[in-house]
Amino acid sequence: MFAAMPQFEAVLRIVKTLRAAGHQAYLAGGCVRDLLLGRSPADYDVATSATPDLVLDMFPRTFAVGAHFGVVIVAPENTDAGFVTEVATFRSDGAYSDGRHPDAVRYTSSPEEDVKRRDFTVNGLLLDPLRDESGKTLSIAELRAAVLDYVGGLADLDAGILRAIGRAELRFEEDHLRMLRAVRFAARFGFELESRTLRAIRELASRIHAVSRERIRDELTKMLTEGRARRAFELLDQTGLLKEVLPEIACMKGVEQPPQFHPEGDVWTHTLMLLDQLESGCSITLAWGALLHDVGKPPTFRVAPDRIRFDGHVDVGMAMATDICRRFRFSNEETRQVLALVQNHMRFADVERMKASTLKRFFRLEKFDEHLALHRMDATASNGDLHYWEFACERWRTTPEEDVRPRPLITGRELIAAGYLPGEQFREMLQAAEDAQLEGAVHTPEEALHLVQERFGTPPGREGHHTGQTH
C-alpha cells in the first residue's frame, strides 16, 4: 500500500493479525492525518475491537502500560527495531473528574463510538490499510477512499480548520491539556481554530492550571521547536492561555523600546520576531533562551531623559528565567544553558573591544553556537545589524581550540613550590597567569611565575629569587 517502510510493515502485520482473528482494526489518529497531509508519520496507532487481554495474548512482545484505558504497546519481534505500535481498544469514556483520565472506560465494538470521544476532527479519522494490498504507493485521493470519517475530519483538513469533536467544552473538560494541543496543532499545520472551539478555550483557559507543569512544559516546548513558534504564541495570546501559563511573556505586550535600537516595536513584537526564526528541530535550550532572553524588560522599563531604558534587565531576567525553569521542572543542565543564554545575550555588543583573554573566555561558554544563534536572531529582529555576529563568528571559527583552552602554564602546585602559601589569592594569581597566556604575553612556566611575582610580590623568605639579588 505504501512505499516499503519497516514501521508501516510492522503495523500492517498487526492489523492483519487482528483481522484474521475476527476483530476490526484500523490505523487511527495522527498517523492518518499526517498521511492525508502528505507527511511522514512519526508513529502509527491502531484502533481495534479486540480487548486488551486478547491483544496481549495475540503478539509475542507486548506491554500493558495503558491496559486499564484499553491501550497495549506492541513491539516488533526484532528487538533492535526502534519503534513500537500503540494498539487501543474501541471505547467510550465516562466522566473525567481529574481533567485528564476517564473515571470509567467501557469497551465497544463500534469504531464510530470510539472516534467520537477523541479530541479533534482531523485526529478522528480511521484508515483501512488492507483496502488496497497491491503494494504500490497510494495517492492522497486513493488514501481518502480508504478513510472512515464519522466526524467531518476530511472536510476540516481540506478547509484548514481545527475543530473539537462534538461539544468543544466537553472535550476540554475531559482533558484540559487539549486546549494547548489545539494551539499546537493549529500552529503546526497552519490551521484556523474553529469559532466554537476557540470560544471554549477562552472560557476554560484558567482550567489549564489543573494540568501538571511537566505536561504544560512539554506542550510549550513542542510549540517552540516544531518550526511554527510565532504562530503558536500568537494563538496562545488569542486564546487567553498565554497569561495563564506564561504571564511573564504576556507582560511584554505594549512595553515600548527605544526606536533607534528597536524599530520593530514593543518587546512582545521583538520576541515574536525571534520565535519566527526558530527552525523545526532546534534545541530546547535555544528555543527557551529565545523566548526568555528579554523577559526582564517589562519590570525594568523606565523613560529616562535621553531614551527608554531597561537598567539591569539581564539580572532581573535571569532571576525570572530561574523561576520559570524551576516552575516547569526543567533539568539542571537545561536550566543552566537557558540562564547562560539570558545572561550573555547582551555581551556581543562588546566583542570588538574585548581583550583577547576575555574573548577567548567568552568562546568557552558551553554550546557557544547557541549563543551565536541567539544573537543573530536578536539582531535580525531589531535593527538588522549583524556586524558583531559576523565578527564573533569569524574569530570563533578561526581561533584554534588549543588557543581558547590552552594547557595552563602553572597550577597551584607550582605556586606552592615557589613558596606561596595556599589561600584565596591563589585564584587571582592563576587567573592573572592565564590571562597573560591567553593574551600571548607569556609562553613558558618560568615567564608565568615571573609575572605572578611581579604582580603579587615574592613569597616570604624568597626575596631576591629570580631578581638577580643575593642573600
N, C-alpha and C positions, 0 to 999 in steps of 0.2 A: 504493500500500500504506500509506503514511504521509502525514500532512499534508505539504504541499509544503515541502521544505527543500532549499536548494541543495546542501548537503553530502550529504544522502541521495540526491538525484537523481544526483549525480556518481558515488557508489559504485554505484548501481543500473546506470548505464551501463557501469561497469567489469565488473560481474557479467554483464550481458547480452552484452558483447563477448567475454568469456571463454567463456561458454556457447555462443555462436554459432560459436566456433572449435572446439567439441567438447570443451571442458575442464569439469571440475567447478569450481564456485565458490560459496562461501557467506560470509555475514557470520560473523565469529568473535570470540571473546574477550569483552573488557569491554563492547563495544557491545551484544552480545546480552544479557549480564547486566543492563545498565542498562535496556534496553528492557523486559525482563521485570519489572523492579522499578518500571516507570513513570517512569523518569528519562530525561532527555535526554542521550544520549552526547556526550562531549567530542569524540570522533573515531570513525571507523569503520575496521575492519580487514577484509581479505578473505583467506580461505584458498582455495587453488586447487590443482588437479593440474598446471597449466601450470608448466613450469620457468622459472627467472628469465630465461634468454635469450629465451624466447618472449614473456614479459611485456614485456621491454624493447623488443622489436620491434613489439608489438601496439598501443602507445599513443604518441602524439606527444611527450609530455613525461614522461620517466621518469628516475629517478636510482638508480643501483646502489649505494646506500650500504651495504646489507647483503646484497648478492647472494651472497656466499660462504656465507651462512647461509640462503639461499633467500628473501631479502627484497628487494623492489623498491618504491621510492616512486613512486606515480603522481600527477602533479599535474594539475589541470584545465587545459584549453587556455586558459581565461581567466586570464591571469597576475595579475589583480587579486584573484582568489579567495584568501581567507586560510586555506586548508586543503589538505591532501594526504591521500592514502589509502595505507596500507601493505598491499601485496599479498605474501603469503607462500606459498611452495610447500609442499604437504604434505610432511612429512619425519619421519624417525625419527633420533634423535641417538645418537652413540656416547658414550663416557665424557667426563666434564668434568674434565680434570686440573687446570685452573686455578680450579675452583669458580665459573665464570661462563660460559665458552663451551664448546660441544662440540668434542672433538678432531676429529671427523669428522661430516659430515652426509650422510645417504642419503635421496634423494628417493623418494617413494612415491606411488602413486595412491589410497591408502586414507585417507579422512578419519578413520576410527576410529584408525588407527595414529598419525596426526598429533596427534589430540586427546590421546592417552594419554601423550604426552611433555610436555604442558603442566603448569602449576603446580597450580591448584585446580579442583575440580569445577565451581564456579559460573562459572569462566572458561573452561571446556572445552566450552561449548555452541556449536553451529553453527546458523545460521538461513538458510533458503532464502527470499530476498527476492522470488523470482519465483513462489512458490507461489500468491500472490493478487495479480493485477495490476489489480484493479478500480479502484485509485486512492483508495479510501476508507481512513480511518484504522482500523487493526485494533484490536480489543480485546486485552487480555492473553491471554484464552483462545484467541483466533484466532492470536495470535503463537506461543503454546505449541505449537499444532498444526503450525507450520512449523519447529519446532526438531528438530535431530538431537542426541540425547543419548546418548552412549556411556558416560558415567561417573557417572550419577546426579546430575547437577547440578541438574535441576529439583526433585528431592526435597529436596536440600540448600538450595536457595533457599527452598522452602516452609517448611522447618524452621528456617531461620536458622542454618545451620551452615557454617563454613568448613572444608573437608576437602581435604587434599592428594590428588592423583590417584595411585592405586596406592600404592606404599610411600613413606610420608612421608619416611623417612630418605634415600631415593634422590633424591627431588625436591629436598631441601635440600642434598644433597651436590652436585647438579648446579649449583645457583646458590645460594650462601649468602645472598644478599640476599633470597631468597624468604622467609626467616624474618621479616625486618622487614616485608615486603609482607603476610605473613599477619596480622601485628598490625594493620597499617594498614587492610586490607580488613575485618577483623573489627570494628574500631572504627568505620570509616566507615558500615558497613551495620548495625551493632548485632547482629552475628552472634556466636555462641559458637565457640571453637576446638574442633574435634572432638578427642576424647581422645588418639588416637594421633598426631594432628598436633601437639598441644600437647606430648606426651611427647617427640616427636622434636626439637622446637625446644629444649626444656630440655636434652636430651642433647647437642645440637650447638651450643648458644649461643656457645661460645667460638670456633667457626669463623668467626664474623662478622668477626673481625679480618683475615681474608684478603680482605675486600671493601675497595675503595678508600674513603677517608674522604669523598670527594666524593659517592659513591653513598649512603653511610650518611647524610650530611648531608641530601641531597635527600629521602630517605625520612622522616627525622625532621621535616624542615620541612613536608612534606605532612601528617604526623600532627598537627602543631601548627596548621595553617591550614585543615583540612578541616571544622572545627566539632565534632570529637569528640576533642579533645586529651586530656581527662581519661581517657576510656576507653582511649585508645591507650597512655597512660603507665601506667595500671593493668595493662594486658596486657603491656607491656614488663617490668614488675616481676614479674608472674606467670610469664612465660616464662623469666626469668633473663637476658634480653637487656639490661635496664637497667644492671645492674652492669658489663656488658661495654662498652657504647657510651657511657654517661654515668655513670661511677662517682661523680662529684661529686653527682649528683642522687640516686642510690641511698643515699648517706650521710645524706640528710635524714631518713630513716626513724628514728623513735624519738628525734629531737632535740627535747626539750620546749621550750616557750616560756612566758613569764610569762602566766598565765591572765587577769590583769587587762587585758592588751592583746590576747591571742590565745586567746580561749575555745574556738576551733575545735580546738586540739590542737597536734601537733608540726609541724615545718617541712614535712615531706612532705605532711601533710593540707592545710596552708595553701597550698602550691604547687599541689596538685591542684585546690583550690577556685578558684585563679586560672585554671588551664587550662580549667576548666569554663566560664569566661566568655568564652573566645576564640571569636569568631564565624567562621563559614566565610568565607574570603576575606580575613581580616585580614592585615596586613602581616607580612612575615618578621621584621622587627626588633622589632615589638611582641610577637610570639609568643615569640621567643627571649628578649627582655627579661623577659617574664612568667616564663618558665621559670628564668632565671638571677638574678633580682633578689635573692634571698636565698641564693645559692649560697655566700656567705661565712659563713653562720651556723654550720654544723656545726663547722668548725675553730676558731671563736672562742667557742664555748659555754662558759660558766662559771656556777657558782652563787655569787652574792655574798650577803652577809648580808641584804640587803634583797629581792633577787629574782634571777631568771635574767637574765644579761646576755650580750650579743654585742658586746663592745667592738671597734671597728674592723672590723666585718663588711663595711662598704661598701668600704673599701680592699682588704681581703682578697678580697672578691667580685669587684672589678674585675680584680685580678690573675688570679684563677681564670677569669673570663669571657674575659679576653685569651687565656689558654692554650687554652680551648675553641674560641674563634673561629679561632685560628691552627691548631689541630688539624684542624678541619673545613674549613679554607681558605675562610672567608668573604671577601668582597671588603672592601677597606679602608673603603668607605663603610658597608657593613652593620656591620662591626665597630665603627666609631666610634659609630654610633647605638645599638647594643646596649650598649656600655660607658657611653654617656651615660645611658641608662635605668637601669642599675645604679647609677651614681654619684649620680644625683639623686633616686632614689625616696624617700629619707628627708627631703628638704628641704621637702616640703609641710607638715610639722608647724610650720614657722616662717613660713608665708606671711603670717599676720596681723601678725607682729612685724617683718617686713622693711621697711626703708626703701623709699621709692618707687623709688630708683635700683636697689636690689638686686632688687626685684620685677620691674622692667622688664627688667633683665638676665636674670633667670630666664625671662621670657617670650621672650627672644631665642633660647633653645635651639632648635636645628633640630628640626623636627617636634614642636613643643611639644604638639600634640594627642595624640601618643603618650604623652608624659609624663603628661598628664591622664588618659588612658585607663588607664595602668598604675596610677596612684594610686587611681583609682576601684575597679579590680579588687582592689587590695591592701587597701583599707579594707573593701570588701564581704566579703572573705574573712577578715577578722579581727573587729573589734568592730562593724563596720557603720556607723561614724560617718563620714558624708560631708561634715561641716562644712567641712573645709579644701578639699575638692574643689569644693564649691559656691562658696566664697569666691574661689578661684583662677579658676574658670570665669567668674564674674561679672566680675572685674577684667580678665581676659584678653580677654573678648568686648567689653567696653565701653571699653577703652583704645585710642585711635586708633593706627594703625601709626606715624604720624609722631611720636607721643609715646614710643613704645617704641624707635624707631630715628631720633631726630632728626638733622638735619644738624649736624655739630659746629660750635660757635661759633668755636673756634680750632683750629689744627693746629700742627705743628712749624714751619711757615713763619712763622706769627705769633710764635711764641716766639723764633725766630732774629731776626726783625725787631725784636723788643723788646729784644734784646741778650743773650739767654740762649745759652750755648754748648751745642751738641748733646751729649747724654750719656745715661746711664742714668736720670737724674732726669726726662727728658722724659716717659717713660711715666707716672710718678706725677703730674706736672703736668697732663697731658692727661686722665688719669682723674679727678683732682680737679675739673677744669673740667666734664667730662661728668657726673660725679655731681651737681654743683650744678645743671647744666642739667636733668637728669632729675628732680631734686627740685623744680624750679621756682624755685630761688634766684637764678639768673642768666638773662638773656634776650637779651643782646647780646654781641658780641665784646669790647666795652670792659669790660663787667661781668665777663666770664670772665677776661680778662687781669688785671684788678684783683684778682680773687680769687687768682690764681696768685701775684701779687706779695705779697699779704698772707700767704700760707701758706709761700711758698718764698723770700721776700726779693727785693729789687730787684736786677736784674742788675748786676754790677760796672761802675762808671763811669756808671751811670744813677741813682745815688741822688738822690732828690728829684723824679724824674719821677713824675707822676700823684699827687703827695702835697702839692702847693702850695708846696714849698720852692724856693729859688733858689740858683743856683751862685755 
